[in-house]
């Protein structure tokens, strides 16, 4: 991890709507936590484990063995993530 970037001089455009919304959500979560309201945080009670969707896995290999390669890369990704040690 590096230094925290100064985003005050950033010029976001129309295609950056997702970034703007995420930052607003993050600020609201920080404000809620600071106000002593952790229940207002997203994904309370293990909600993150219920998420389903495509995983972003960077793996390059032979075309005929892509499923095995994907499964191995996913297992390595999960093993390296402290939040998913029990999955």
Secondary structure as GFF3:
##gff-version 3
##sequence-region A 1 87
A	DSSP	three_ten_helix	14	16	.	.	.	ID=ss1
A	DSSP	alpha_helix	17	34	.	.	.	ID=ss2
A	DSSP	three_ten_helix	38	40	.	.	.	ID=ss3
A	DSSP	three_ten_helix	47	50	.	.	.	ID=ss4
A	DSSP	three_ten_helix	63	65	.	.	.	ID=ss5
A	DSSP	alpha_helix	66	79	.	.	.	ID=ss6
A	DSSP	three_ten_helix	82	84	.	.	.	ID=ss7
###
